[in-house]
Amino acid sequence: MTDDTMRAIRQDAFGPSSVLHIAEVAVPVPLPTEVRVRVHAAGVNPVDWKTRAGGGVSGVPRPLPFTVGWDVSGVVDAVGFGVTTLKPGDEVFGMPWFPREAGAYAEYVTAPSRHFARKPRTIGHMDAAALPLASLTAWQAIVDTAGVEAGQRVLIHAAAGGVGHLAVQIAVARGAHVIGTASGAREEFVRGLGAEEFVDYRSARFDEQLDDVDVVIDLVGDVAQTGVPSIGILTPGGLYIGVPGGISPEVAAAAEARGVRTTGILVEPDHTALAAIAELVDAGRLRVAVEQTFPLEQAGAAHDAVATGHTQGKIVLEVAR
């Protein structure tokens, strides 16, 4: 590696985690309004392994070779013309370019300066890298889409997962009465995040225990397991938000019959929300759980861990050496 090149994870084909490999590529140069960030850590999300395998967000071209990843925490080391909000040396975190290629599994990334925000002061890069995609998904669902208010009953499916454990805390910070579903082994964790009620999906049907729910955040997306049953427990005019995959025809029909609302959501870069999330972290009202870390060279193993679907919190790649 020279001053003009960097380490990056590349793939020359879509397929299993074994297609990921370390390569030496050119260091990117920031264009006007962009910053270059020296990446200290990169978060790993389900969309990463799905994209690697040839899926991910439909309708987005993926020309090969490709570098996957969107969650970044690092230090600005160069700025393009016109950037006024950040300068070299600033510690930042963000989710640049999503759902287009960001190349986060690399030692440097470039993106518009407003795709980043200053990293929370009270946590390190490994924790900060776990936040952007998951916390922005939770924020944009709970705050921007549902407009959750104090006293509302919010049900979060997969409450112990990457998005779920942050969604619980953001809803609690809004003053909501939060109910989480997960396996029974995760109950203490989910309640520790502030959930007032918990349902073990393996031993009980949530739709037989709950009613009068104002908002459902469905992070499972199974039509029979969580989709249609969630519609039946919503209050009149309540809102069902389907995060993975949007709204199925079955869920849409059930919602129309019951007189409740539905919407899908796809997260997008958001400087303002990132800044608000950082404030919650620094105020001690939002914490991210990092279950496991891997060096950059073991990106494939990190993908395999996330693909199990049973992580508690997040998995992160350590990039800087």
Secondary structure, 3 states (H helix, E strand, C coil): CCCCEEEEEEECCCCCHHHCEEEEEECCCCCCCEEEEEEEEEEECHHHHHHHCCCCCCCCCCCCCECCCCCEEEEEEEECCCCCCCCCCCEEEECCCCCCCCCCCECEEEEEHHHEEECCCCCCHHHHCCCHHHHHHHHHHHHHHCCCCCCCEEEEECCCCHHHHHHHHHHHHCCCEEEEEECHHHHHHHHHCCCCEEEECCCCCHHHHCCCEEEEEECCCCHHHHHHHHHCCEEEEEEEEECCCCCCHHHHHHHHHHCCEEEECCCCCCHHHHHHHHHHHHCCCCCCCEEEEEEHHHHHHHHHHHHCCCCCCEEEEECCC
